[in-house]
């Protein structure tokens, strides 16, 4: 990754990603990912370095499955998200953890508020990204969302994109 990319550039990128998710601009959000990208949400309490081939994950999507998720969430037939939840993604504590050739590992904290049917839920955790430069833009090669809660109760499920 270019040495010219700094923490401020990364923060701006992550804030724009959060804004796209809050606006339910999911197709635009999907363009932030590389063609070989992965999106992971391990189960609560799982170590950060596990892989979906040997551990249970809530979500373990490659780019194709992520695209299918975006298509499904935008349909009225996605009853769990119709009408859509209102969300507010807050991103903080952005750190560049390492640079490895063309990739950069970045971590951040998140708090996501979800409002639907008179209820509010708060998802709290940390992100780990593997970012790269593709077509002169920052792109996500991998996004991992680790939840810090003890359990998904009272939330019950992850029906939004963290």
Residue, then its C-alpha position, 0 to 999 in steps of 0.5 A: x500500500x502506498x506510503x502516502x496513505x495515512x491514518x487520516x485517509x483511513x479514518x475518512x474511508x471508514x467514516x464514509x463506509x459507515x455513512x453508506x451503511x447508515x444511508x442503506x446505500x448497500x450497492x455503493x458500499x459493496x463497491x468498497x470491496x475487492x473482487x477477492x474480498x471476505x466479510x466475517x462476523x465470528x460468534x461472540x467470544x471467538x478469538x480474533x485469529x480463527x477462520x471459518x473453516x474450523x470455527x462457527x461464524x455468524x457471517x463468513x461471506x466471500x464477495x459473491x455471497x456478500x453481493x447476494x446479501x446486499x441484494x436480499x437486504x434491499x428486497x421487501x421479501x427480507x422480512x427481518x429488515x423490512x421496513x429497514x432498520x435505522x442505524x448509526x455506525x460510530x467508528x473510533x480508535x482507528x489504528x494502522x496496525x501493520x503494512x504488509x507489501x500492498x496491504x495494510x491491517x487497520x483496527x477500529x472500535x465500533x458502536x452501532x445503534x439499530x432502531x426498529x419497531x420501537x426498539x433500540x439495540x446497540x452492537x459494540x465491538x472492534x473491526x479488523x480490516x485488510x485494506x489495499x489500493x486498487x484503481x487509485x482508491x482504498x479498497x477492503x480485502x477483508x473486514x472482520x467484525x468482532x462483537x464484544x457483547x456477552x451474547x446477542x440477547x436481547x438482539x437475537x440476530x445480526x440482520x444489519x451489516x455491521 
